[in-house]
Amino acid sequence: MPGANKLFQIARHFNTSIDYLLGLTDDPRPVNQILKELSAEKVDAPKELTLENLQARLDKLEASLKAQGIKI
């Protein structure tokens, strides 16, 4: 098993994540790319912050992550 530094170098070379190299995820995208794509999604801010609105937003986020194959 290669050390952490070597895994980092391999992941950078292949533009993937260490988690993908280790078989911890099926998503080969680097974590920073996933976060960038998620932050670029348009999020409609509710007019009033309630538990129902918050739960709906969390459900939407969970569905989006699952659709992308991200295990949560």
N, C-alpha and C positions, 0 to 999 in steps of 0.2 A: 504494500500500500504506500503510495507516495505521501510525502509530508505535506503540511498545509501550504507552504510556499510553492511547491511544485503543482499542487492542485489549483492554486490561484493562477499560476502561469498558464496551465492547460486550459482552464476556464476562460481566461482572457483571450487566448489564442483562438479558441473555437467560438468565442462570443456566446457563452452559455453560463450556467451557474454551477457552483460546486455541488449544490444539492442535486442537480441533474446528473452530474458525473457520478455521484455516489448512489444514484437510484432512489433518492428521497422524493422526487417529483417527476411527473411525466412532461412537464413544461420546460422546454429547453431554453426559453428566453431568460436572459440575465434579470436579476431582481430589479435593478434600476430601470430596465425597460418596462417591466410590468408596472412598477409604481408610476412611471411617467405616463403610460397609457391610461391607468386608472385615474390619475389626477387630471387628465385631459378630458375625461368624460364630463359632459354637462350635468351638473347637479342642480336640480330645482330646489331652492331653499323654501321651506314651508313658511307661510305667513305667520304662523304661531307655532312655537316649539312645544309640542305636547308629547306624552308618552306614545300615543298612537302614531303621530308623525315620525317620531324617532324609530319606532318599531318598523314602520313601513320602509323607511330609508335603509335600515339594517337588513331587512328582507331583500330589498332590491340589490344591495351590495353583495349579499351572500349568493343570490342567484347569478349575478354577474361573474363572481369569482368561480363558482361551480361550472358555469358555461365555458369558462376559459381553462378548465381543467385544474384549477388551483385548489388543493386540498386545504380545508380549514378545520 
